[in-house]
Amino acid sequence: MHETSGIVGRLSQKGYRLTPQRLMILSAIEGSEDHISAEEIYAQVAASYPHVNISTVYRTLELLKKLGMVYEIDLGEGRIRYHAEGSGHHHHLVCQNCNRVIDIDESTLSSLRDILLRDYSFRAELRHVAIFGFCEDCRRGRSGKGAGADAG
């Protein structure tokens, strides 16, 4: 992965070292089609480079967060997941019963952003938001994971 675009190119332009471990971490993040946890990144990197330490993964993720190149999100499963900035801003509806995650477009929350600015003089950075509730199947009792929430 010696490209000049994406996270690798941006880190290189900013003068950060591109060690083999860091390149593998970046490859795991950019190659993931979904949100990826530090543990999943570590497992991918360790498969090719067994001497990598998970602290290297966490330090790299902290650097990328600080530089605005990755976002983190908690989807309620007990671990933080990461998403490359280049894959766009989007938001999630997370079912608290069956754990289904539904992606929603950034524009869905634009009116909320406007209301927060107008009514509270608060400029919200809604880059990556998870909203917890119950999906239609669980509300109607169709999920295989136990009792859902009331309809409505």
N, C-alpha and C positions, 0 to 999 in steps of 0.2 A: 504494500500500500504506500506508494511513493507519489501520490497525486498532489496537485497544487490547489485543489478545490476542497471544499468541506472543512471539517475540523482540522485535519492534518495540515492542510495548506495555511489555514488561519493561525494555528499554533506556530508553524515555521516562520511565518511573516512576523509574528510578535517576538521571535527570538527564543522560543522555548525548545529545549532539546527533544529530539524525537528518538528516544531509546527504543530498542526492540519491544520491551514490555509495554511501553506507552503506545506504540504503534498497534500492538495486538489488542490493547484495551479499546483504542479508538475504532479499530476494525470491528470489534464486537458491538460497540454502540451503533456505529453507522450501518452495520449489516443487519441489525435487528429490525424486523418488521413490526415489532410491538415494543412495549415498554420492557426494559430489561433491568434486573436487579444487580447489585454489586456482586452477589454470590454467583449469579448466572454468568456474569462477565468473568469473574475469577475462574469458574469451572472451564469456560472456553479457553482462556489464556493458559491455564495450568495444563490443559491437555496437550498443548504444543510446547510449553515452556514451564516444566514442573518446578523450577526454582523460584518462580514468582511468588511474592508474598501478597496476601489480601490487602495489607496496608498500602501497597503500591496502587492497587485499584481504588481504594478510598481516597488517597491523596490526589490521584489523577481526576477522579470525579469532583472533588472539592475545587480543584483548579478550574475545571471546565465549567462548573457552576458559577464560580467567581467571575469568569470571563463571559458568561452568558451564552455558552456554547451548548450546554445541556440544561434541561429542566428536570426537577425531581417532583414526583407525585406519590402520595400515599393513597392507594386504592383500597385501603381497609383490610389488607391481608396480613398485616404484621411486618411488612418490609417496604422500604422505599424503592421505587422504580425510577428509571431514568429514560429520557427521551431526547434525542438530538434536536437542537434548535432548528436545524435546516429542514426538518420534516413538518414544520408548521405548528401553529398553536391550535389546539383543540381541547375539548373538554369531555368529561365522562359522567354518565349516570351509572351509579354502582348499586346493584340490588343487594340489600342487606340480608336477603333470604337465600338466594341461589348464587350470589356472587357474579352474576352476569354483568358485563361492562358494555355499555352502549356509548359509542362516540357521538358527540354532537359538535356542530360547527361553532367556530368562535363567534360568529355573528349572533348566535342565540343569546349570548350574554351582553350584547352591546347596549341594550336598553338599561340593564342593571348598571353597567359602567356609567352611563349618562345620568342615571338617577343618583348614584353615589356622588358624582361630581356636583350635580345641581343642588341636591338637598343637604349634602354633608361636606361639601368642598373637599372631597377625598378622591384623589386620582388613583383608581384601582388598576393594578397590573394583573389582569386576568389572562395570564399566559397559559395556564394549565390548571384546571379546576376539576375536582371530583365532587359530585353531588350525590349524597346517599339517600336511598329511598327503596321503593319496591316496584319491580317491573310488572307489566300487565299480567303475565302468567302467574306470578306469585300472588298478586292481588286477587286473582280469580281462583286461586287454589289449584292451578294446573301444574305447578312445579313439583318435581320429584323430591324436593329437599325439605319436606315438612311444612308446617303451617305458615302461610304468608300473612300479609297485612290485610285489613279489611278493604273491600272494594271502595274506591272513592278517593 
